[in-house]
Every structure is written in structure tokens, then in C-alpha cells.
């Protein structure tokens, strides 16, 4: 090989054109993937994945080509696995090819297609290595080379020790076909994420029956996400059974693609048989006990995108609209039953995620039986609002308002989203809006059943910024929202109800240290949840009261009618109707008494 002069630092050496050409060809030969299609040899999937947790090709575009066997087709892309694996056990032979959300698989790809992909990029998406930036779904982007036999699945035992790092165990199998024997307990019931598949993308969170975590209620913070957990998904177009927390799920020879999704390893099941076997846990009813004539109740409920079937262009399009009038009416019946029966026709109910339309609020108020409603428009792009249903025989609304706040920081809240007869003028001519969903503030007079005793109460209904997206910004916004709401609890008998979208140990909740969080005063730790995410229980819904009102609280706690139960395909089947459980707070017109009022939740976990 010819030698070339090596310049000293700061010295430029002019080289002949023939030498420059030789250097360019050398670079292409020894740095594959840096040229456009046809300019160098194909990469292998193992080379793209590499032996570590991150691909050395992350952020590279215009990579030449790669070949693989399709092992599964998801709603937004497909999985490839090498048909000629290398000899390094530390490198995965599988990878996900991302197309886009809403992709419809126009080429009809299926497991067993042998493909060559050309002119592509690589990215680490939440630490999952993916092929991206295909220019189209035409032959110029990927072409069939023929058929391929699916690679034999590699045995992968479920994690039983929560101290084991899943990355060390499974990184070398990311994107590959595996086989697993399963004996596990459900900690997160069947959830069905929207996709183009009829069953959606069902997902179940479990822990091995041999794990020390089995039989425990797992809370966010107890274990890191993914530690000691097993996640099953039907994201390759397969259905999964509707299971609830505490159910036991077993299977022998369960195969699928082991994907890394948002910090968790997920088995995307690819075989219909052997089927999962489910041993259902015993069911225990959970509902409030009746409200006495000398008591009243304040409740909170996030009804999760409660929309009618009319696409009026004001936020309720796409995933949030029911499929038609029948689907809306079925959901209306079941939601009303929760308010009427599980919450015992609660005196005042603070609601979140209700479409900003009088017809929707009125339908729910009527179906739940004898309620009136009050709310204001939000600046949320989905047109979801907060407000109250109240029993007019027991409650008088003396005044109400939305309490929007102004901030010097732009959190992206758009005032133009708030429109309709219940919208209010823009309150921040020299700043930005703080709330997508401004707190609803009502000063109420509540009476006993005989009308002999009454109490003035301020109710503040909230739905803070969600944890989706950039949490470094979201946390700042939620803290500012909490500080504003804390300032609204100025009347002696005040309560802040609703979805604060944060954990008890967060700065958001620290803003309320002058007040009483009823989880701390009235609810045992193992019952402090209204929501389950990734198989871990959380308490995003709160009831925070002033010291004066605390003296009248007789009992408080969640009513577990949703979080432990599966999201069913059948709109009339038993199961959850929202992803949140409601909260129930029982109060007296005299001094209260501490205690609980809700039944035991479903399942084996106490």
C-alpha cells in the first residue's frame, strides 16, 4: 500500500487528484454505510445493532443497504431479523423498521418476506435501535428478494429477580424472535392502545409467579420501570385476553419478537397457539356506602376523553371520538352507572376530560339521574373541560368561574383553542396562558337532606399538565399550576379535587403542604392508587382540603371500578370505562370521624 505524507498540526498538504480519488475509495471500502445505495456493500443487522446498548450508526443517514427476514408487522412498521447471523452473541440480529404513525402496510408485507432495504437512516428512539427515513414504500426503498423461513426463536426466561438489570439480560435479543414459558400474575390489566388492527394494540403487565414481587401491589417508585416485569403485547396484529389485576396467566412455548419500548422489554406475541390460559382472581365489589341524611359527599372523576359521536371540528376528532351513536350511548350508560351507583349519587362530582359541549354535559347529568352541570371552555386542543355535576336538591351554586393564570414562560397553550359560548376573554395581554384546562372554581352552599343544616364550600376542580412529552418543561408548568391552585384555597372550607398528574413525592404536591392531602390522613398506603401504568399503581387524582374542612371529613378513598380491570373490545362487556378510578370524600355537617368507605379492590392483591 502506498504511503502518504503525514502533515504536522496546522500544516496543509496538497495532494494530487488521483491520490484524493484513491483515498475516497479506501474510505468507502473501510467505512461501509456512509455512501448512497449501490456505493458500498450492505450492512448487517448485527453491525447496525453493535455489541453495546447503543448503535454506532445512530443519527446516520443515507446508509447503503441491509437485508433481513420480516418476522412481524406492527401498525407503524415491521421487524427484520438476519438470515445469516454473525458469531458474536453480544450483537442482536433483529431490528425494527419504523415507517410512520398511520402507516397502512401498502405493500402487504408479512412474516416470511425476505427484504433488502436501501438508502436509510438509523436512530435510537428511547434507546431502541430503529431503521428510519425510508423514502417511500416502493421498490426503491425496500424490495422482496424472495421468501424466508422464520428464524428459530431463542429461549428467553422471564425475569424473576427485580435486582436483575433487564438490559444486561435482553439487549443482545432486542428485535429478535424468542420463546418463553410463562407463569405470571397480572399487575397491569389489558390495555388496548389505538392502532389499525381490530383489537388495537393490547398489552398486559405481569410479574413471574416465582418473583418476590408476586402478590404485591406494585406502586410507581417501588421498582424501576421494567425491573422484574413481563410485558406482553398484541402489537403484531394478535389479540390478547382481557385480564384483570391479580389474574394468573400461563403459557408454554409462547413465541414473539422481543422489543424494547419506552424503557421496557415487551414480548410482541406472534403465535396464536398455544393460547394463554387465564385463572381469574376473585372479584370483590368496590363502591361507596350510601350517603347519610346528615352527610354529603364530594367526588372527583377523570372520565377519559368523554366525547359524543358528532365530529363538530372542535377537538373531538380521530382517536377521541366514539365510532357512532351506539358506542357513545353504551359509554354514557356505563359512566352514568359509576356516578349513580359506585359513587352513590355523590352530592358534587368534579369531572375532568368531558367534551366542552353543553349537549355532552347535559346527557351525562341526565343519565346519572337528576344532576345539573356547570363548566367553562378550556384551551385544550382536544376540547376537554373540567367542571361539576351537582344535586340541585342539596346544592346551590353561588358563583363560579374559570381561574386561568398568566405566566412569563410560553408553555405552548393556545388561547384560540378556547371557543364557544362558555369561553372567556383572553386574560393575559402581556404574557402567556398557564393552563390548557383552567381550574373550575365554584362557591357552593351544601345542605343536609332535611334542609336544616348548611355549609359553604369552595370546590376547585383541576386537570394539570400531563406527563407526556418533555418532562423538564412539564414539571415546571405543573409546579406553577399547583402554586396557583394553592392560592385559590382561600375560603375556610375549600377543597382542590382532580387529576394533578403527579406523584405524592413531587414538587407539585409539595405546593400544598399548608393543606391536608386526604391520602395521608384517611387512606392506607396500599389503597392509594387510581391509575395503573406499566403495571405500577399511581395516584394522580387527589382531594386536598383546608384544615377547617378536614375536621368535617368522615372518610375518603378511591373507588376501584376501573384501574384494576381490562379495557375490553366489547363496549358492553365488564371492564373499565376510564383509565382512572374516582375518588369519594364523605363529610358531615359537624366534626368528622376518620375511616374508609370503599370496598376491597378486585383481585388477590390486598
Helices and strands as residue ranges (DSSP letters): H 17-30, H 45-49, E 63-74, E 77-81, E 94-98, E 113-125, E 128-132, E 142-147, E 154-155, H 166-170, G 171-173, E 176-193, E 201-208, E 230-233, E 248-261, E 264-269, E 277-279, E 295-306, G 318-320, H 325-337, I 338-342, E 348-355, H 358-368, E 371-375, E 384-391, E 395-403, E 406-407, G 415-417, E 432-433, E 439-447, E 454-463, H 471-486, E 494-499, H 507-510, E 516-517, H 518-522, G 525-527, E 531-533, E 536-538, E 541-545, H 547-550, E 553-559, E 582-588
